[in-house]
Amino acid sequence: MQNSEKERLREFYYTLISRLLIAEIDKETIEAIQSDDTLKSLFVYSKEADDYLSGSAEEIALELASYYVDLFLIRLVPYESFYKSEDQMVNSGTENETMVFYKKYGFEVELLKARVVSGDHIGVEFEFLMNLIKSERDALSDGQDEYASTVRNVQKEFIATHLLPFAMMFLPALLDASKSPFYKDVAEIALEFLLSDYEELCAK
């Protein structure tokens, strides 16, 4: 696989995972999964549960909305600072380490638009990686290999210091807490991809 194709695939997966984690799933997202056999094949738990994703996209989306609220707003806390703080509080202030990292590289989070209380939401962290990969691809296409390498090193740093330690705590909890095969799949897809991607990044 050509490097440009690999980077495009990486960008796609980080975009997909961010979308699956950042908010309730809409009908259009379900339809996109249903219409792509390769994508649909990733949802193993859903396939085993009477092919959960084969029904009405609108009905599935409505059902998943309640699961999302239960998992992400009631039972679990999808914010990195919650796991890092001694008092288990979400830090939405300017001293939030993840937000400081974003600011250093010019990434701004519109909290109201994203419907999150802090930028260290796991869905936003996947989105940040997606933006870094896009910057790397743009640099490579412009022949700026040195800058592309710098952006790749930023990706490795962010995954190692923020996203991976956070994901290793949050995603297994999501898998265990989910009563929905869909969100079990989301947890496994996200964690397996992240581990694989980081391993490949470190090998280069």
N, C-alpha and C positions, 0 to 999 in steps of 0.2 A: 504494500500500500504506500502510495506517495505521501511525503510529509504533509503536503497541503490537504490531502484527503483525511489524514489522521487528525490534523488540527481542526478541520471542519467537523469531524465526528466527535471530537472532544467538546467542541463548542456546543454541538447539538445536545450531547448528554448533560452537560452542565445546565443548559437552558431548560431541558426537559425536567431534570430533577428539581431545579429551582421552582419551576411552575407547579410541580406535584406537591411541594412542601410549603409554598408561600401562602396559599389561600385555598378555599373550597374549589373542588374540581367542577368546571362547567361542562355543559353538553358538548361544546365544540372540542374540548380536550378528549372526552370519551370517544367521540366520533373519529378523531385523529388516530387514537390508539386502535380502534376497531378496524379502521381502513388500511392499517399497515401490519401485515402478517409478521414481519420481523420484530416490530415493536411490541405487538400483542404477545408474541412468544416469550417475552421477558417476564410477563405476569403469570408466573407459575402457580402461585396459590390461587389466583383467580380462575385459572384453567381447571385446577383440581376441584374447585368449589362449584361444580355444575356449570363450568364455563361462565363465570360471573359476568364477564364483559360482553356477552353475546346478546344481552337484552336491549331494551329501549335505552338509548343514550340519555334521554331526558330523565327517565325514572332512576337510572343508575346515579346520575349527577345529584338528584334530589336526595337520594339515600345517603350518598357519600358526604353531602353537606353536613348532615347530623353527626356522622362519624368524625368529620374534621373538627367540628366544634368540641366534641367530647374529648378528642385526643389532644388537640393543639391549644385549646383555650381552657379546658377544665382539668384533665388528668395529667398532662405533661407540660413542661415549660421549655419551649423551643428556642431559648436564648442562651448563648454561650456564657455570659456573665453570671447567670444563675448558678452554673456549675463551678465557676471559678471563685465566687465570693464565699467567705466564711459564713455569712448570714443568709446565704441562698436568696439574694435579692437581685432582680434584674437592674443592671446599671445602664441608664439611658443618657447619662451625662457626658460631658466633654472628655472626661478622664477614662471613658470606656476604651480599653486597649484595642478592640477591633475597630472602633470608629476612628481612633488615632491612626491605625494602619490604613484605613480607607482614605483618610484625608491626605496622608503622605503621598498617595498615588492618584489623587484627584477624583476619587469616587465619592459621590454624594448620594445619600439615601433620603428619598422623600417619604418620611414615615407615614404621613396620612394617605398618600397614594398607595403605598405598599401595604397599608393597614397593619403596621407593626408598631410596637411601643419602643423598640430599639433596633438599631442597625445590625446587631449581632444575632438576629433571627437566622436560623439555619438555612432557610430559603434564600435570604439575602446574601449569605456567605457563598452559596453556590452561584448566585448571580454575579457576585464579584469575580469569581474565577472565570465565569463565562466572558466577562468584559476583558479580563486580562488575556484570555486566549484570543479574543477578537483583535486586541491590540498587537499581539504577537503575529497573528496571520497578516494583518495589515503591514506590519514592519517587514515581514518576509517578502510579501508581494512587491514592496517598494525597494527591495534589495538592501534593507537596513539590517543585516544579519547580527551585528553587534548589539543593536537595540533590542532585537527579538530575543537574543540570548539573555539580556538583562531582564526583560519581562518574564521570561521562563524561570529565571532564578527567583523573581518575586512570587511567582506561583508556588514554587517549592517551599519558600519561606512561609507563605500564608497557610498552605496546607499543613505543614509541619507544626507551626506554632499555634494555629487557631482551628482550622476546619477539621482536621483529622482527630485531634484529641477530643474535640466537642462531639463530632459524629460518632466516635467510638463509645460515647456515653449515651447520647440521645437516640441514635437509630436502633440499637438493641432494645432500648426501653420502648420505642415505638412498635417494634416487632412484637414484643411481649404483651403490650397493652392493647393492641388492636384486635377488635372483634370482627374486623372487616378483612377479607382476603386481599382486597386491593391495597390497603395500607401496610399489610405485611409485605406485599410485593414491593411497594415503594421503599420501605426500609431496607430490604435486601438489595434491590437494584442500586440504591444510592450508596450503600456501604461497599458493596462488591466493586462497583465502578470506581469509587474514590480510592480504595486500596490498590486496585490494579493501575489506576492512572498515576498515583504517587510512586508506585514501584517503577513504572516505566520512566517517569520524570527523573528519578534518582539514578537510573541506569545510564542516562545520557551524559 
